[in-house]
Amino acid sequence: MANRVAICAVAQTKFEACKRDVRTQGLLWEVVKDVRAQTGLDFGPGGIAGAVTVSDDVFDARTISDGAVTDLVGAHFGSEEKVAADGAQGVYYAAATVLSGHHDVVLLAGHCKESQPASRNMVTHLAFDPFYTRPVGLDYLCAAALQAQAYMARSGVSETQLAEVVVRARQWAARNPVAQETAAVTREEVLASPMIADPIREKFMYPVSDGAIAMILASETHARRLTDKPVWITGLGNCYDSFFLGERDLAGNFALERAAQRAYAMAGVSAPETAFDLAEIADQYAHQLPQYAEGLGLCPEGCGGRWLDEGGPDRQRVNRSGGMIAGNPLILGGLARVAEAVIQLRDEAGERQVAHAQRAVAQGATGPAGQLQTVVVLER
């Protein structure tokens, strides 16, 4: 068994609203080719022995969506396992593959073209129970709106504060070459955007997005051979909340708190408010930035509004990438957060670089109202 696992290479496409000019296979090959070039690795013995892919059958419009990309990740020479969940869960799976000793070097590759379905809401609607909750029209957007109502009522976070979250996200996204929504907006423009699902306005939510991400993970011995800037995964945690929304406290962070506790215990983190040089939060909707900051322990429970007012996101260097509000596909949200953390810890983030970054936390979520939460602690 390996005692440590590192991320040795990262590649991302530019995220865009519609990549109609490139097939899924071409999209994924762009990033797979990039991480192979960074490490000099080929597929097969002595190189990339296994792969973990992240994809979704419905977004891909095909059953067993990974079947169309197995040749691109070397599965004709080795194994491939699919994660049909948030991409941070793919990091967890790939790291476990290395730590278990099953493979020394693993390729992690995720893709999604949200522009292909007629409606993203129709896709997420299928995640709900067909007898009791689909008939009332629930989808992830509606679930997030219920979560926002509950959280804002408990925490006192206002629409104006959420508008400022979006303004700040765009400011940082403008410094990120792969970000999708980089045009500056004012608070007034955000508040004037149409109400989509009360209290979520159009600019409060992440846009439809197409893109792909790849990483190379390796055991310590191989990592030091592949790169002089390995980023170590020192903590991992995940947790599912209840399936039915009615059984959950939507204003709280049950799953995220437990995922964070597990990751922090593994990484030896006892005071998360001051432990990290940067944090990447999967804010699919503006209210989730302060809510998930509470769940990660970056600020006390119920204090998300005060955290925003007191400059918590800037002080703790949260979402220098622009976050999900700046545009990432749903299932790649957590993977993009890990990718940004790696880039920062390698001092390769350019205009958005956090000086002397040593330790980061990245979070990903999927399912209605953040049902499945994954937390990753990374160190240089």
Long-range contacts (C-beta under 8 A, 24 or more apart in sequence): 1-99, 1-100, 1-101, 2-98, 2-99, 2-101, 2-104, 2-219, 2-220, 2-221, 3-220, 4-219, 4-220, 4-223, 4-232, 4-233, 5-95, 5-98, 5-99, 5-217, 5-218, 5-219, 5-220, 5-223, 5-232, 5-233, 6-217, 6-218, 6-220, 6-223, 6-227, 6-230, 6-231, 6-232, 6-233, 7-215, 7-216, 7-217, 7-230, 7-231, 7-233, 7-338, 7-342, 7-378, 8-38, 8-39, 8-215, 8-216, 8-217, 8-218, 8-223, 8-226, 8-227, 8-230, 9-34, 9-35, 9-38, 9-39, 9-214, 9-215, 9-216, 9-226, 9-227, 10-35, 10-213, 10-214, 10-215, 10-339, 10-342, 10-343, 11-35, 11-38, 11-213, 11-214, 11-215, 12-178, 12-211, 12-212, 12-213, 12-336, 12-339, 13-178, 13-211, 13-212, 13-213, 14-177, 14-178, 14-180, 14-211, 15-178, 15-179, 15-180, 15-209, 15-210, 15-211, 15-327, 15-328, 15-329, 15-336, 16-180, 16-209, 16-210, 16-211, 16-327, 17-115, 17-180, 17-207, 17-208, 17-209, 17-210, 17-327, 18-115, 18-208, 18-210, 19-113, 19-115, 19-210, 19-211, 20-115, 24-60, 24-68, 24-69, 24-111, 24-113, 25-68, 25-69, 25-72, 27-111, 27-113, 27-210, 27-211, 27-212, 28-69, 28-72, 28-73, 28-109, 28-111, 28-212, 28-214, 29-72, 30-212, 31-109, 31-212, 31-213, 31-214, 32-72, 32-73, 32-107, 32-109, 32-214, 34-214, 35-107, 35-214, 35-215, 35-216, 38-216, 38-227, 39-216, 39-226, 39-227, 40-226, 41-105, 41-216, 41-226, 43-74, 43-76, 43-77, 43-78, 44-74, 44-77, 44-78, 47-105, 48-73, 48-74, 48-78, 48-105, 48-106, 48-107, 48-216, 49-77, 49-78, 49-79, 49-103, 49-104, 49-105, 49-106, 50-78, 50-79, 50-80, 50-81, 50-97, 50-102, 50-103, 50-105, 50-106, 50-107, 51-75, 51-78, 51-79, 51-80, 51-81, 51-106, 51-107, 51-108, 51-109, 52-80, 52-81, 52-82, 52-83, 52-90, 52-93, 52-94, 52-97, 52-106, 52-107, 52-108, 52-109, 53-80, 53-81, 53-82, 53-83, 53-90, 53-108, 53-109, 53-110, 53-111, 54-82, 54-83, 54-84, 54-85, 54-87, 54-89, 54-90, 54-108, 54-109, 54-110, 54-111, 54-112, 54-331, 54-332, 54-335, 55-82, 55-84, 55-110, 55-111, 55-112, 55-331, 56-84, 56-112, 56-123, 56-331, 57-84, 58-117, 58-123, 58-126, 59-112, 59-113, 59-114, 59-116, 59-117, 59-123, 59-329, 59-331, 60-112, 60-113, 60-116, 61-116, 61-117, 69-109, 69-111, 72-109, 73-107, 73-109, 74-107, 78-103, 79-103, 83-110, 84-331, 85-331, 85-366, 85-372, 86-282, 86-330, 86-331, 86-333, 86-334, 86-335, 86-364, 86-365, 86-366, 86-372, 86-374, 87-213, 87-331, 87-332, 87-333, 87-334, 87-335, 87-336, 87-338, 87-364, 88-282, 88-333, 88-334, 88-335, 88-337, 88-338, 88-362, 88-363, 88-364, 88-374, 88-375, 88-376, 89-238, 89-334, 89-364, 89-366, 89-372, 89-374, 90-335, 91-215, 91-217, 91-233, 91-236, 91-334, 91-335, 91-338, 91-374, 91-376, 92-236, 92-238, 92-374, 92-376, 94-215, 94-217, 95-217, 95-233, 95-236, 96-236, 97-217, 98-217, 98-218, 98-219, 104-218, 104-219, 104-221, 104-222, 105-216, 105-217, 105-218, 105-219, 105-222, 105-226, 106-216, 106-217, 106-218, 107-214, 107-215, 107-216, 108-214, 108-215, 108-216, 108-217, 108-335, 109-212, 109-213, 109-214, 109-215, 110-212, 110-213, 110-214, 110-331, 110-332, 110-335, 111-211, 111-212, 111-213, 111-332, 112-209, 112-210, 112-211, 112-212, 112-329, 112-330, 112-331, 112-332, 113-210, 113-329, 114-208, 114-209, 114-210, 114-329, 114-330, 115-208, 115-209, 115-210, 120-208, 120-330, 124-330, 124-368, 127-367, 127-368, 128-368, 129-243, 129-244, 132-244, 133-244, 133-245, 138-245, 138-368, 139-368, 140-284, 140-330, 140-367, 140-368, 140-369, 141-196, 141-197, 141-200, 141-205, 142-197, 143-245, 143-368, 143-369, 144-197, 144-200, 144-205, 144-284, 144-285, 144-288, 144-368, 144-369, 145-197, 145-198, 145-199, 145-200, 146-245, 146-250, 146-369, 147-250, 147-251, 147-285, 147-287, 147-288, 147-291, 147-369, 147-370, 148-199, 148-200, 148-285, 148-287, 149-198, 149-199, 150-249, 150-250, 150-251, 151-250, 151-251, 151-287, 151-291, 151-304, 152-199, 152-287, 153-251, 154-251, 154-302, 155-251, 155-290, 155-291, 155-294, 155-302, 155-303, 155-304, 155-305, 156-305, 157-287, 157-290, 157-304, 157-305, 157-308, 158-305, 159-191, 159-199, 159-201, 160-187, 160-191, 161-290, 161-305, 161-308, 161-309, 162-190, 162-204, 162-286, 162-287, 163-187, 163-190, 163-191, 163-203, 163-204, 163-286, 164-308, 165-283, 165-286, 165-289, 165-290, 165-308, 165-313, 165-325, 166-190, 166-203, 166-204, 166-286, 166-325, 168-313, 168-314, 169-283, 169-319, 169-322, 169-323, 169-325, 169-326, 170-322, 170-326, 172-319, 172-320, 172-321, 172-322, 172-323, 172-326, 172-352, 173-321, 173-322, 173-323, 173-326, 173-327, 174-322, 175-320, 175-350, 175-351, 175-352, 176-320, 176-321, 176-322, 176-326, 176-340, 176-352, 177-350, 178-211, 179-321, 179-322, 179-326, 179-327, 180-207, 180-209, 180-326, 180-327, 180-328, 181-207, 181-322, 181-325, 181-326, 181-327, 182-322, 182-326, 199-287, 200-285, 200-286, 200-287, 204-285, 204-286, 204-287, 204-325, 205-284, 205-285, 205-286, 205-325, 206-283, 206-284, 206-285, 206-324, 206-325, 206-327, 206-328, 206-330, 206-333, 207-327, 209-327, 209-328, 209-329, 210-329, 211-328, 211-329, 211-332, 212-332, 213-332, 213-335, 213-336, 213-339, 215-335, 215-338, 215-339, 215-342, 229-346, 229-347, 229-380, 231-341, 231-342, 231-345, 231-346, 231-378, 231-379, 231-380, 232-378, 232-379, 232-380, 233-376, 233-377, 233-378, 234-266, 234-267, 234-268, 234-359, 234-377, 234-378, 234-379, 235-262, 235-263, 235-264, 235-265, 235-266, 235-267, 235-269, 235-375, 235-376, 235-377, 236-262, 236-263, 236-266, 236-374, 236-375, 236-376, 236-377, 237-261, 237-262, 237-263, 237-264, 237-265, 237-266, 237-374, 237-375, 238-262, 238-372, 238-373, 238-374, 238-375, 239-372, 239-373, 240-367, 240-371, 240-372, 241-367, 241-370, 241-371, 241-372, 241-373, 242-371, 243-371, 245-368, 245-369, 248-369, 248-371, 250-369, 253-291, 253-292, 253-294, 253-295, 253-301, 253-370, 253-373, 255-370, 255-371, 255-372, 255-373, 256-292, 256-295, 256-296, 256-363, 256-365, 256-370, 256-373, 256-375, 257-295, 257-297, 258-373, 259-363, 259-373, 259-374, 259-375, 260-295, 260-296, 260-297, 260-361, 260-363, 260-373, 260-375, 262-375, 263-361, 263-375, 263-376, 263-377, 264-297, 264-375, 264-377, 266-377, 267-377, 267-379, 269-377, 272-296, 272-297, 272-298, 272-361, 273-297, 273-298, 273-299, 273-316, 275-359, 275-361, 276-316, 276-359, 276-360, 276-361, 277-317, 277-344, 277-354, 277-356, 277-357, 277-358, 277-359, 277-360, 278-316, 278-317, 278-318, 278-320, 278-341, 278-344, 278-354, 278-357, 278-360, 279-316, 279-317, 279-318, 279-319, 279-360, 279-361, 279-362, 279-363, 280-318, 280-319, 280-320, 280-321, 280-323, 280-336, 280-337, 280-338, 280-340, 280-341, 280-360, 280-361, 280-362, 280-363, 281-318, 281-319, 281-323, 281-337, 281-363, 282-323, 282-324, 282-333, 282-334, 282-337, 282-363, 282-364, 282-365, 283-319, 283-323, 283-324, 283-325, 284-324, 284-325, 284-330, 284-333, 284-365, 285-325, 286-325, 288-365, 288-370, 289-313, 289-318, 289-319, 289-323, 292-363, 292-365, 292-370, 293-318, 295-373, 296-361, 296-363, 296-375, 317-354, 320-344, 320-349, 320-352, 320-353, 320-354, 321-352, 330-366, 331-366, 333-364, 333-365, 333-366, 334-362, 334-363, 334-364, 334-365, 334-366, 334-374, 334-376, 335-364, 337-362, 337-363, 337-364, 338-362, 338-364, 338-376, 338-378, 341-376, 341-378, 342-378, 345-378, 345-379, 345-380, 346-380
